[in-house]
């Protein structure tokens, strides 16, 4: 029976005095409406229209306020919106209804990471692994969280455990590469990234990480090319834009190094690190006034950042030296 037919059947049952039958039909209709609203929310989230997705999910929850799957989808949408505290509240609601649900614990861990509560996030991932030791998603998420707290050994153990049973897991290969890099095994780390890329050529993060490692190894041209591949896949990725600029700067290609920073600042004018790095490059180009303006902007955005305070002295020293007709600081 279609929706219109179901509505007509409910009206007829009510008119006959069959209140129980009318109620049952109405509840069935509401169930179908809830499912439709939930599906609309998921579709809108996949399309990237996150505020509209949230509105659709809220409409579903008005009809069925304790539906765990809808609350979970709402939490995941808030996670994408980077509203981590609200997302965490939704995940905790689901756990109260369905304890130890793996998908919810995974989302909860991500929300905790967003809030900087890394130890708590690890506990959430480990709880999944207690009941499902072969969960690749939980093990990888746990490994990346261990990397964030600086425990490369535990991170490596998690990624290697995944690769024992899922040797083609690109996310685990990427994580293993980051773990090896943190332990000083840079060439082995590059090999892991290249294995991940071979399995998943569209894995933009692996291209970026490869670029980062190659840059620190001094392979600047290869590094720049890796960033180009990453930005082809994710043109607005701030990590790749910052990395590409740094590699070009290290290669003394100062004008080219400005472009990725300008692209980043166009999309995010409040990115303090980009302003600071732009100032350093402009200083090397002896455009001291512009460099100091960039520095001042960085300091406005993050006044407590120690690197920006150090740069302030360099800008001032460079400005005075040029005013006196002397070489700027740092030149031979």
N, C-alpha and C positions, 0 to 999 in steps of 0.2 A: 504494500500500500504506500502511495506517495504521500508527501507531507500534507498536501491539501485534502486528500482523501482521509487521512488520519484525523485532521482537524474536524472535518465534517462528521466523522464517526463519533468523535467525542461529544460534539454538539447534540447529535441524535440520541446518544446514550443519556446525556443530561436531561433532555426533554422527556425521555421515557421514565425518568426517575431512577435510572441505573447509575447512581453516583459512584459506586465502586468501579464499575466498568469505565465510566468517563474519566475517573482519576487515573486508572491504569493506562488508558490511552494517552492522557496528557503527560504522564511521566515518561512514556515511551517517546513521545514527541520531543520532550525536553532533553532526553538522552541523546537523540539524534542532533538536536541543535547544539548541545555541548560538544559533541564529537566534531561537528562542522566548524564551530568556533575554534576549537583546539587545532584542527587541521589548518584552518586559515592562518592562525598564529604561527604555526611551524613553517608554512609556505612563505609568509611575509618575512620571517626571520632568515630563511634561506636566500630570499631575494635581497636581503640587506636592509629592509625597511623595519628596523628594530622598534621604533616607537609605535608603529601601527601593529606590529606583532604583539607588543605588550598590551595594547588596547583590546585586541581580539581575545587574548588569554584572560584578561581581566573580566571580559564579558562572559566567558565560559565559567569562570570561578564564581560569578554572581549567582549562577544557576546551580553549580555543584562546588561549593566552597572547600570541600575536603577531598577533592579528587587528586591523589598523589601525582599522577602522570601530568596533570595540568600544572600543578605547583612546580614540578620538576622542570617543565618546559619554560615556565616563567622565570625560574632561577637561572636557567641557561641563557635566556634572553638578557636578563639583567647582567649576567657575566660578560656577555658580548658588549653591553653598554658600559662596562667597567664600573658598574654600581655594585661594588663588591660586598659592602655591608648588607645591602638589601638582598643580594643574591644569596648570601650566607643564611639570612633569616629564612628564605624560602627553602633552601636545602635542609635546614634544621627542622622545619615543619614536616617535610617529607619523611625524614628519619624518625620523627616521633610517630608517624603513621605506619611506616614500613622500615623497621630497623635493619641496618646492614645492607640496604639496597646499593649495589655496586655503582650504578650510574650516578646516584645521588652523592655517594661518598667521593666519587671522582670529581663531580662538580664542586662539592664542598671544599675539596683540597685546592682546586683552582682559585676559588674565592678567597681562601685563607692566604694563598700565595700573593694574590693581588693586594691583600691587606698587610703583606710583609710578615705574616705569622707562619714562617717556614717550618718550624718544628711541629706546629699543629697540623700543617698541611701534610707533612710526612706521616704523622700518625693516622691521618684519614686514609692515605694511600696504603699504608701498612695494614690497616684493618681489612681492606679488600683482599690483600694478599694472604691474610690469615685463612680466609675461607676459599680463596681461589688463587693458589700460588702461581698458576700459569697465565694470569691476566697480564697480557703484554701492555695494555694501556696503563694499568695501575703501576706496573714495574717501571715503565719508562717515565711516567709522571714523577714517581718517587725518585728515580735516578736524577732527573733534572733538578728536583728540589734539593737533593744532596749536593749537587754542583753549586747551587746558589749559596749554600751555607759553607762551602769550601771543603767538603768532604769528598774528594775525587775518588778515593779508594772505595767507599761504599757505593758511590754512583757507578763506578766501573763494574762492581759486582752485580748491581741490578741489571745493567745493560747486557752484560755477558750472559746472565741467566736467561734473558729474553732470547738472545741469539742462539742459545743452545737448542731451543725448540722452534724458533722463528728466524732462521739465518738470513732471510731476505727482508727483515723488518727495517725499513730505511730510517725510521725514527730512532731505533735502538743503535743502528750503525752511526748515526749522527751524534748521539749521546756518548757512545763509546769514543768517538773521535774527540769530543770536547773533554772527556775524562783523561784521555791520553795526553792531550795538549796541556792540561792542567798539571800533569805529572812530568812535563818536559819532553815528552816523546812526540815531537812535532811532526816528523816525517810520517810516522805511523798514523798520526791523527789525520794528516792530509789523505792518506790512503783510505781511511775509514770514510771520510767525506766523499771521496771519489766513488767508493763502492755504493754509498747511499744514493749518489746522483745517478749512477748507472742504473740502479733499480728504479729510481723515481726521478726522472729528469726535471720534473716540475717542482722539485723540493727546493723552494727559494732559500730557506734558512740554511740548508746544507751548502749551497753556493756561497752564501754570505760568510758562513763559518770557515769555509775553505779559503775565502779571500782574507779573512782576519788572520788565519794562521800563516798563510803565505806572506802576508805583509810583514808580520813579525819575524819571519825567516829571512826577510830581505828580498824576496822574489816579487818585486813590486809590479812588474808588467803582468805577470801571471795573476797577481792579486787583483789588479784593476779589471782584468778580463773576467775574473770570477764575479766581481761585483756587478759588472755589466750584465752578466747572465742573470744574477739575482734580481736586478732592477727591471730587466725585461719581463720577468715573471711577476714581480711586485714593485711597480714603478714608484710607489710612495713609501717604501719601507725605510724608516729612519735609520736603522742600524746599518743597512747597506749604503745609504747615502753618506752617513758619517764615515764609514770605513773607506769608501771610494775616495772621498775627499782627503782622508789622511794618507792613503797610499800615494795619491798624486802629489801631495805636499812633500812626503818623504822623497819622492822622485824629482823634487825641485820644479814641478810643473804647476806653479802657483796660480796662474790664471785659470787653468783647467780645474784646479782644486776648489776654486770658489763656486763653480756651478752647482755641484751637488748640495752645498750648503745653502745656496740661494733657492734651490728647488725645495729643500726641507723647510726653510723659513717662510716660503710662500704658503706652504700647507700648514705650518705650525709656527706662527710668529713668536710664540712664547717658549721656544726651545732654547734654553739658556746655553747649553753646551755648544750648539751650532753657532750662536752669537760669539761665544768665546773663541772657538776655533777660527771663525771668520776673521776675528781681530788679529789672531796670531799670523794668519796668512797675509793679511793686509800689511802687517808690520814688516814681514819679509819683503813685501813689494814697496816698502818705504812710504806707504800711504798712511802715515801716522795719525793724522786727524781722524780719518775713517776708522782706523783700528781702535782708537780710544773711544769712539762712539759705540762701537760694537762691544767693547769691554764694559762700558758704562751700562749698556742694555743688559748684558749678562749679569752684572752685579745687582741691577734692579730686580731681576727675576729670582736670583738665588744669592742673596747677600752673604750667606754663611759658607758658601763653597770656597774651600781654601785655595784651590787652583786658580780661581778667578782673582783672589786677593794677590797671589804671587804675580799673576800676569799684569795686574795693575802697576806694580813697580817696574816691570819690563817696559810697558807702554810709556810710562812717565820718563824713564831713563832714555828710551829711544828718542822720544820727542825732544828732550833737552839736548841730546847729542847732535841730532840733525840741525837743531836751531843754532848750535855752535859751529856747524860745518864739519863735525867729526863723524867717523863711521858709527852706524847704529850698533847697539849692544849685540854681541854675538857674532860680529863679522871679524874677519882677520885684519 
